[in-house]
Amino acid sequence: MTMTADTSARYREFKMPDVGEGLTEAEILKWYVQPGDTVVDGQVVCEVETAKAAVELPIPYDGVVHALRFDEGTTVDVGASIITVDVAPGSDDGAAAAPAAAAPAEPATGAEDAEPKGRQPVLVGYGVSESSTKRRPRRGAAAVPGQGAAASAGAAIQAEMNGHAAPAPVAEALTRPLAKPPVRKLAKDLGVDLATITPTGPDGIITREDVHAATAATGVPEAPEAPASAPAAATAATPAVVAGGRETRIPVKGVRKATAAAMVGSVFTAPHVTEFVTVDVTRTMKLVEELKSDKDMAGVRVNPLLLIAKALLVAIKRHPEVNATWDEAAQEIVVKHYVNLGIAAATPRGLLVPNIKDAHDRTLPQLAQSLGELVSTAREGKTTPAAMQGGTVTITNVGVFGVDTGTPILNPGESAILAVGAIKLQPWVHKGKVKPRQVTTLALSFDHRLVDGELGSKVLADVAAVLEQPKRLITWA
């Protein structure tokens, strides 16, 4: 008989969570534990890949791993049990039989095993329910002195991690700092005692920012980031080679699957128009070299992409109507008064487009820092789903591959995307004479439902004008 966490006090089923973006499935990339291993609250047990990001999943309780429900490379539906943990190892309680480990857990049926109405899966465990969580009493289990208190404490801690209020005033639960498993792991890695931190999160919950602030205040050096995990391709199912070796079939999953769906949806939903302009960026390249030695830019990476991003932000400020989206259901054009600037990044997992939130409010040094963090995080495979949500416009730098330009496809929900070609030394008429100048070609694709040719042309021309005469960053901004 297969049992879930609601029907067994000894064995707990940890289910594949929804990372909060409405995803329905995830692929198990790597297991960090095996049956028989001891696990503690907050310990990362596996890495999974959704259509948007690779995410490490921490276990929300202590115990010993009893069974892994799926092999690496398996795609699992959200809500399916992926690991069984014995939270009372050594117990001879016959009433709490181990769940069947030979097959994935089946959804419980019947009124007794039904999940409480309104519970929603979140990163770990379950979200807040409409009423407090109740567990069915164990049948045939005699009362053991002290066991009820221990169970209540465990329930209080589990409820705390899942966003519930404590179900009973248990001393252990009340004295334990409130923090979610990933935050507990961060504090443990940095050597910070959660009991010494003043929480700033809702309901007194300690956040990641609180931990980092405590680290800075105490002067404790932050632990170096763990090395990037192996590319998803290394752990995915082996591509099938057909007879004769003349073809290879590669399963479409994860980022590739999501990218394909998004691109097809974009092309067949938004009427694309792409315009091009070739521009002399010699002055911009000189400014890049000057900024590299500027003390205000110390510690950040300065490159042409930084000034191109700033030029696009200036153009959007001059033509805010381009920063909009089409609401088909309401038949409205929604103009955004903020810019979440997406940067397309090629990674071992495929194309990712994280974005810089409120890029329009950032100074040049702040923008440079955000760009550096965004790109490095993407290449290390640590981009979170939240970092890829809410973009308004995007830049794709195809010039790094040595090509002149392209016709970029819009990110779904966005109105414009700027492609930047390779910057090359070319003959150019400058002040009446043909001279070698550094030249590039820009391409702007836009949604013609809400961006007319005139508006699109003005935006592209303004970006080119800023790159040709960088002093316009001051005069126009």
N, C-alpha and C positions, 0 to 999 in steps of 0.2 A: 504493500500500500504506500502510495506517495503522500507525504505529509508536508505541510508548509509551516512557516514560523508561527502561524496562528494556532496550529494544532499540536505543537510539540514544545515542551519547555526545555528539552535538552538539545534538539537539533534545530538550527536556524537556517532558513533558505534565503540567500542573498540574491535578489532578482536584478536582471539587467535594468538599470535606471534610465530614465529620460533625462538628458543633460539640460533640459529646460528650453529646448528649441522646437519641441513638437516632433522630434524624429521618431520613427517607428522601429528601427532596427540598428544594430551595430555589429561589427565584426570583431571577434576576439583576436587581437594581434599576438599577445604574449601573456603567459601565466608566470607570475613571480613566486607562486607557492605550489606545492604538491600535496596530495593526501598524506596526513600524518604531521605536517608542519604546524607549528604553533603560531597563531596570529594574535595581534593585539589591536585594540580599538584605534582606528586611524591608519593602520598599515595598508599600503597599496598592495593589492593582490593580483591585479591584472591591468593590462592596457588594452583599450578597445578603440576602434576607429569607426566613427560615424561618417556620414556624408560630408561633414564639415570640419572635423578635427579629430586628432588622436587624443584620447583622454585616459588618464590613470584613475582607476576606481579604488578607493579605500574601503576596507571592511568596517562596519559600524559596531563591532563587538569583539570581545576576546574569545578565544577558544582554540580548538584543533581542527584543521581541515579534514572533513570526512570524505568529501567527494567533489570532483570537478565535473560539471555536467556536460561541458562541451570542449572539444579540442581546439587548439589554435587554428585560426583560419576559417572558423565557422561563423556564419552570420546568424545572429540570434535576435529574435523579436524582443522589443522592450516589454518588460513584465515577466519574462521567462526566467526561471531559477537557473543561475549559472554556477553556484557553489554552495555546498552544504557544510556548515560548521557545527561541530560538537561543542556547545558552550558549557558543558558539564562533564569533561573527560574523566573517565574512571568511575562514573556513576553506574550502579547496577540496577537502575530504575527500569524495570521491565515495561512500565506503562508507556515510556517514551521510546518507542521503537524507531530505529534509524530509517530515514527515507530510502526508497529504492534508488540505488546509484547507477543502475544499468541504463536508464533512459532519462531524458529531460523531464522535469516535473510537469505534470498535467495540471491545468487550472482546477482548483477545488470546486466541487458542486455541492448544492444543498444550502439551506439557509444558515446552518451553523458555521460553514466555512466561507461564506460570502464575505468579500471585503466591505468595510463600511462605506456607505454611499458618500460620494464627494471626495474621496481620497485621490490624490493625484501624485504620480511618481515624479520625484525630483532627482538631483544628482546622486544622492544616496538614500535608500529607503523610500519613505513616502511623505507626502506633504500633509498639511493640516487638514483634518477631516471636519465635516460639519458638526459632528459630536465627538466626544472623547473616545479614544480607542478602547474597546473592551475585548478581552480574551475569553474564550470558552474554558470553563473549569476542566481540569484533567479528570477523566473518569477513572475511578478505582485507585486514585492516589491518596494515600493517607497523609494527614497533616504531620509535618515534621517541624519540631521546634526550631525557630530561626529561619526556616526556609521561606516562609511568606514574606518576611522582611527583606531577604536577599532578592527575591523575585520582584518585589515592589521597587527596590533600588534600581535593579536592572531595567525595569520598565520606565522608571523616571529618566534614567540616562538615555535610553533609546528614544523616548519621546522628545527629550531635549535636543538630540542631534537631528531629529526629523522636523523640528519646528513646533512641536507641541509644548504646552505648559506641562509642568510635572504633574502626574496624576495624583500624587500623594506627597505629603511633607516628609520625605525620607531624608535623614541627616546626610547620607552620602551624596545624594543628588543635589541637595541644597548647597552643600559646601563646595561642590565641584564647579570650576569655572565653566561657563557656557561657551562652547565653541564647536564648530562643525569639524568632522574628521580631517579634511584637508588642512584646516587651520591648525589643528592639533599636531599634525605631522610636520607642518612648517615650523611650529614652535619647538618641537622636539629636535628637528634638524639644526635649528639655530641655537639650541641650548637655552631657550627662554622658558621660564616658569610661568604658566598661564595664570597662576594665582596672584602674580605680582602685577598683572596688567589691568588697567582701567578700561573696561569695554566701552565702545562708542556705537556699537551696532544696536538694532532694535531689540527691545526686551533684554538688554544687558548682554548681548552676544558679542564675543570677541571676534574681530574681523582680521583679515590678513594685514590690513593697514595698521591695526593696533600692534600686531606682532613686530612688523617692520619698524614702527615708531619706538617700540620698547628696545629693539636691537640697537637703533641709532642712539637712544638715550643712555644705554648702558655701555656703549662702545664695544659690544660683542661683535666680532667680525662675522659677516654673513657667510654661510657655507657656500662653496662654489656650486654652480648648477651641475646636476648630473649630466654625464655625456648624453648626447642625443641618441635616442633609441634607433635601432636599425630601421631602414626604410621599410614601409609597409610591404613593398614588393618582396622583401626577403622572407617574410612570414606568411605571405598569402599562398593560396593554393598554387601548385606548380602549373604553369601554362601547359595545355595539352598540345603535343606535337602529333600531327596526323601522319598517316602512313607515308613513308617516302621522305619525310622531313621537309617537304616543300611548303608547308604552312604551319603556323602556330596559332592556336586559339587561346586568347587571354580573357579570363572572366572579367566582366565589367562590374565593378563594385566600388564602394567607398567614394573617394573624391572624384574619380573618373566618371562614375555613374551620376553623381550629383551635377558635375560640370556639364555632361552631355544633356541632361534634362533641362538645366538652366539655359544653356545656349540655344537649344531647339525652341524652348518656350519664348525666349527673347526675340529670336529672329522672326518667328511666326506670330508674334503679338505686337511688337513695336516696329513701325516702318522706319528702317534705318536710312540715314543719309550720311555720307562721309565726304568731308571737304579736306583739301590739302593746301599747305603753304610751305615754301622753302625759304629759310631765313638765315641770315648771317649772324652767328652767335659768338663771334670773336670777342666782343666786349664782355659777354657773359662769362666766357672761359677765363678771361683775364681777372674778372671779379672773383671767380672761384679760387684762383691761385692766391689772390690777395686775402680772401677770407680765411684761407687755411693757416695764415700766420697771424690772424687777428686774435688778440687775447680773449675777446668775448666769445670766440668760437672754439676755445681750447677744450679738448676732451670730447668733441663731437665730430662726426664725419661730414666733411663739406665736399659735395660733388655737384655736377650739373643738374641732377634730378632735384636737388634741394631748391635751386633757383627756378627750375621749371614748375615745380609745385607752387612756389610762391607767386609766380607769374599767373598761373591758372587761378589761384585764390584772388588775386587782384582783378582779373577779368570777370570773375563771378561777382565780385563786389560791385563792379561797374554795370553788370548785367544780371541782376539777381534772378530774373525770370528763368534763366537756364538751369538753375538749381531747383528742380521741381520733379514731381512724379505725377503719373496719370492714374486717377482713381476711377476704374471702369464701373464699379458698382454704383458709385455716387454721381458719376458723370461730372467729375470736377478735376481741375488741375490744382495740385497741392504744392504751393511754393514753400520751400524750406528756408527758414531764416538762420540756418546753421549749415556748416559744411563738414560732413564726415568724409574725408578724402581717402578713397581707396587706392591701394598700391598693389598692382598685380605682381605676384611673386611666384617664380618657378621653383618648386621644391621636389624632393624625392617622392613625395606623395601625390604630386600633380600640381595643377594651378590653384593657388589660393589667393583671395583678394581681401586681406584684412584692411581695416580703415582706421584713420586717425580721427578720433572724436573731436569735434569742435576745432578743426584745424584752422578755421578763420580767426580764432582768438589767440593763436600762438605767435610768439615772436620768432624771428629767424633761428636763434639758437634752440628754442624749444621745439620748433618744427624739425630741425636737424636731429635732435635727440630722439624725437618720436619716430622719425623715419628709420634711424639706425636700429632702434629697439624692435620696430615692426618687422623689418626685413630679417634681422638675426633670429627673432623668435619664429618666424615662418620657416626659415631654412632648417632650424633645429627641430621642426615638427611639433612645436609647443603652442601654436596658435590656438586660442580658445574659440568656441563657436560665437561667443559674444563679440569678439573682436572682428568678426566677419558680418555682423548684422548692422543694419541701419545706414549703410553707405549711401551717399547722394551723388557723387561724381567719382570717376576713377582715372588713374594714369597707368598706362602700360608702356614700359620702356623696352621696346623690341630692338632698340639700337645696340643693346649689349650683345646681341647675337650677330651683329655686323650687317643687318639689313637696313634698307633706307627708310621704310615705313610699312604700314599695313592698313587694313580696314577693320578696326576692332569692333567686336560685338558688345553691345551694351550689357552691363550687369543687370539682371532683372530688377525692376523697380527704380532704376536710375535713368536720367535723361541724357547724359553725355559721358563720353570716355575719350581721353586724349592719348594718342599713340605717339611716341617719340622715337625717331629714327636715329641711326648712327651719326655721330658728329665727325665729319671728314674734312680734310684740307682740300679745298677745291678752288679753281679759278673763279674770281668774282669781281664784278665791276664795283670798285670802291673809290669814291671821289674822282670819277672820270677815268680811272685807270684800272686795268685788269691786274689784280693782285691775288696771291694765295690767301684765302680766308677760311675760317672754320664754319662749316655750313651744315645744317640739318634740315630734315623735312618733318613737319608735324601733320598729323591727321586727326581730325575731330569727327567722331560719329555721334549723332544725336537722334533722339526720338522725334520724328517729324510731326507727330500728333500735337506736341506742345511746344516744340522749338521750330520756328519758321526759318527759312533760309537766311533771312536778314539777321536774325538774332544769332544763329549759329556762326555766320560769317563774322559778325562783330566780335564774338567771343574769341574765335580762332585768331583773328587779326590782332586783337589786344594781347594775346599771349605772345604772338610773334613780335609785336612792337616792344614789349617789355624785354624779351630776350635779345633783341637787336640793340636796345638802349636801356640797360639795366637801371639807369637813374630814374626811369619811370616808376620803379618800385617805391620811390619816395614821392614823386610828384603826383602819381595817381592814387597812392595809398593814403 
